[in-house]
Amino acid sequence: MFLRGTQAESRGVYAERPPRELIEALDALFQGDTQAAKTATTDTEASA
């Protein structure tokens, strides 16, 4: 077993919070609403 960063303050855990718009676009896509997903991803790309 290999444990990375066990002595580090973060304990080797990498976490990143994606933009809310991306999460909402994925949610719409998984629900079958491809138009809402396209609109949300276009908005997310424009703000990046």
C-alpha positions as CSV (number, residue, x, y, z in Angstrom):
1,M,0.0,0.0,0.0
2,F,1.3,3.5,-0.9
3,L,0.0,6.5,1.0
4,R,0.9,9.9,-0.4
5,G,1.2,12.9,1.8
6,T,0.2,11.3,5.1
7,Q,2.4,13.8,7.0
8,A,1.2,16.8,5.0
9,E,-1.4,19.2,6.3
10,S,-3.9,18.2,3.7
11,R,-3.2,14.5,4.1
12,G,-2.6,14.1,0.4
13,V,-6.1,15.0,-0.5
14,Y,-6.6,17.1,-3.7
15,A,-10.0,18.8,-3.9
16,E,-11.2,21.3,-6.4
17,R,-14.7,22.9,-6.6
18,P,-16.0,23.2,-10.1
19,P,-18.1,26.2,-11.1
20,R,-21.8,26.0,-10.2
21,E,-22.7,26.5,-13.9
22,L,-20.8,23.3,-14.8
23,I,-22.6,21.3,-12.2
24,E,-25.9,22.6,-13.3
25,A,-25.1,21.9,-17.0
26,L,-24.1,18.3,-16.1
27,D,-27.3,17.9,-14.1
28,A,-29.4,19.1,-17.1
29,L,-27.5,16.8,-19.4
30,F,-28.0,13.7,-17.2
31,Q,-31.7,14.6,-17.1
32,G,-31.8,14.6,-20.9
33,D,-32.1,18.3,-21.4
34,T,-29.4,18.8,-24.0
35,Q,-30.4,22.3,-24.9
36,A,-30.0,23.6,-21.3
37,A,-26.7,21.8,-21.1
38,K,-25.4,23.5,-24.3
39,T,-26.6,26.9,-23.1
40,A,-24.9,26.5,-19.6
41,T,-21.6,25.2,-21.0
42,T,-21.5,28.1,-23.5
43,D,-22.0,30.5,-20.6
44,T,-19.3,28.8,-18.6
45,E,-16.8,28.9,-21.4
46,A,-17.5,32.6,-22.0
47,S,-16.8,33.5,-18.4
48,A,-13.5,31.5,-18.2
